[in-house]
Amino acid sequence: MSSNADTELYWLVDDAEASFNDLSQKGEVTLPLKDMPFGKVFGIKGAAGRPLYLLEFAQDRPSHAV
């Protein structure tokens, strides 16, 4: 989600909205909850100061097997 070449870490969650509501109260949000073609994603600042992304895959995402 960032524009630089740093490694991005994604954690898969079952419910991105619930995770966002919980974690946004406990830490700094680096990317607000967004609907993307592949699912819902948001970012929080990790302990080392780098963003961590949480992702709920969309059921109808383009890469989903038919």
GROMACS elastic network, one bead per residue, 0.5 to 0.9 nm:
[ bonds ]
;  ai    aj funct       b0    kb
    1     4     6  0.89518   500
    1     8     6  0.77408   500
    1    31     6  0.85316   500
    1    43     6  0.88516   500
    1    53     6  0.85003   500
    2     5     6  0.79797   500
    2     6     6  0.80010   500
    2     8     6  0.80586   500
    3     6     6  0.85745   500
    4     7     6  0.88390   500
    5     8     6  0.87766   500
    8    51     6  0.76938   500
    8    52     6  0.71443   500
    8    53     6  0.75458   500
    9    51     6  0.79338   500
    9    52     6  0.56270   500
    9    53     6  0.61039   500
    9    54     6  0.84561   500
   10    43     6  0.88926   500
   10    52     6  0.63212   500
   10    54     6  0.54213   500
   10    55     6  0.65248   500
   11    52     6  0.76954   500
   11    53     6  0.62059   500
   11    55     6  0.60873   500
   11    56     6  0.86964   500
   12    16     6  0.86872   500
   12    53     6  0.86685   500
   12    54     6  0.58371   500
   12    56     6  0.58765   500
   12    57     6  0.77364   500
   13    16     6  0.60868   500
   13    19     6  0.75406   500
   13    54     6  0.65369   500
   13    55     6  0.58481   500
   13    56     6  0.52389   500
   13    57     6  0.82570   500
   14    18     6  0.89109   500
   14    19     6  0.86155   500
   14    55     6  0.83283   500
   14    56     6  0.58271   500
   14    57     6  0.82270   500
   15    18     6  0.55354   500
   15    19     6  0.62463   500
   15    20     6  0.86211   500
   15    40     6  0.88492   500
   15    55     6  0.85628   500
   15    56     6  0.62508   500
   16    19     6  0.50231   500
   16    20     6  0.59062   500
   16    21     6  0.84938   500
   16    33     6  0.78806   500
   16    40     6  0.62544   500
   16    41     6  0.68374   500
   16    42     6  0.78025   500
   16    54     6  0.70580   500
   16    55     6  0.63935   500
   16    56     6  0.54522   500
   17    20     6  0.50548   500
   17    21     6  0.61127   500
   17    22     6  0.86027   500
   17    33     6  0.74783   500
   17    40     6  0.81158   500
   17    56     6  0.89045   500
   18    21     6  0.51145   500
   18    22     6  0.62058   500
   18    23     6  0.85998   500
   19    22     6  0.51700   500
   19    23     6  0.59443   500
   19    24     6  0.81776   500
   19    54     6  0.81720   500
   20    23     6  0.52738   500
   20    24     6  0.55844   500
   20    25     6  0.84168   500
   20    29     6  0.87849   500
   20    32     6  0.84254   500
   20    33     6  0.69645   500
   20    42     6  0.71573   500
   20    43     6  0.86908   500
   20    44     6  0.89473   500
   20    54     6  0.84412   500
   21    24     6  0.56098   500
   21    25     6  0.67764   500
   22    25     6  0.57464   500
   22    26     6  0.70591   500
   23    26     6  0.50692   500
   23    27     6  0.61352   500
   23    28     6  0.83859   500
   23    29     6  0.82656   500
   23    44     6  0.77892   500
   24    27     6  0.55208   500
   24    28     6  0.64573   500
   24    29     6  0.59673   500
   24    44     6  0.75858   500
   25    28     6  0.81679   500
   27    44     6  0.67976   500
   27    45     6  0.69487   500
   27    46     6  0.85027   500
   28    43     6  0.86736   500
   28    44     6  0.56277   500
   28    45     6  0.55512   500
   28    46     6  0.85819   500
   29    32     6  0.64295   500
   29    42     6  0.77958   500
   29    43     6  0.58444   500
   29    45     6  0.63260   500
   29    51     6  0.86029   500
   30    42     6  0.76669   500
   30    43     6  0.50259   500
   30    45     6  0.60641   500
   30    51     6  0.64736   500
   30    52     6  0.84712   500
   30    53     6  0.88815   500
   31    34     6  0.80001   500
   31    41     6  0.81863   500
   31    42     6  0.51096   500
   31    44     6  0.67574   500
   31    51     6  0.84873   500
   31    53     6  0.81989   500
   32    41     6  0.80221   500
   32    42     6  0.53246   500
   32    43     6  0.66868   500
   32    44     6  0.86641   500
   33    40     6  0.67408   500
   33    41     6  0.56031   500
   33    43     6  0.76396   500
   34    39     6  0.83276   500
   34    40     6  0.55641   500
   34    41     6  0.54594   500
   34    42     6  0.63115   500
   35    38     6  0.81175   500
   35    39     6  0.59266   500
   35    41     6  0.66872   500
   36    39     6  0.51174   500
   36    40     6  0.58745   500
   36    41     6  0.72941   500
   36    58     6  0.84585   500
   37    40     6  0.83145   500
   37    58     6  0.74181   500
   37    60     6  0.84813   500
   37    61     6  0.59610   500
   37    62     6  0.70715   500
   38    41     6  0.89553   500
   38    56     6  0.84626   500
   38    57     6  0.58833   500
   38    58     6  0.54728   500
   38    59     6  0.84385   500
   38    60     6  0.79049   500
   38    62     6  0.66717   500
   38    63     6  0.76812   500
   38    64     6  0.88479   500
   39    55     6  0.68332   500
   39    56     6  0.55447   500
   39    59     6  0.78420   500
   39    60     6  0.86070   500
   39    61     6  0.68138   500
   40    54     6  0.82616   500
   40    55     6  0.57350   500
   40    56     6  0.52208   500
   40    57     6  0.65993   500
   40    58     6  0.70343   500
   41    53     6  0.67617   500
   41    54     6  0.55770   500
   41    56     6  0.65082   500
   41    57     6  0.85297   500
   42    52     6  0.84182   500
   42    53     6  0.56167   500
   42    54     6  0.55542   500
   42    55     6  0.68759   500
   43    51     6  0.59942   500
   43    52     6  0.54226   500
   43    54     6  0.62301   500
   43    55     6  0.89430   500
   44    50     6  0.83202   500
   44    51     6  0.54549   500
   44    52     6  0.53894   500
   44    53     6  0.64777   500
   44    54     6  0.81907   500
   45    48     6  0.78995   500
   45    49     6  0.55231   500
   45    50     6  0.55570   500
   45    52     6  0.60797   500
   45    53     6  0.87874   500
   46    49     6  0.51619   500
   46    50     6  0.53533   500
   46    51     6  0.56321   500
   46    52     6  0.58404   500
   47    50     6  0.73883   500
   48    51     6  0.86715   500
   57    60     6  0.85944   500
   57    61     6  0.72046   500
   58    61     6  0.50871   500
   58    62     6  0.88761   500
   58    64     6  0.85778   500
   59    64     6  0.73291   500
   60    63     6  0.83270   500
   60    64     6  0.65043   500
   61    64     6  0.53872   500
   61    65     6  0.89617   500
   62    65     6  0.84110   500
   63    66     6  0.88755   500
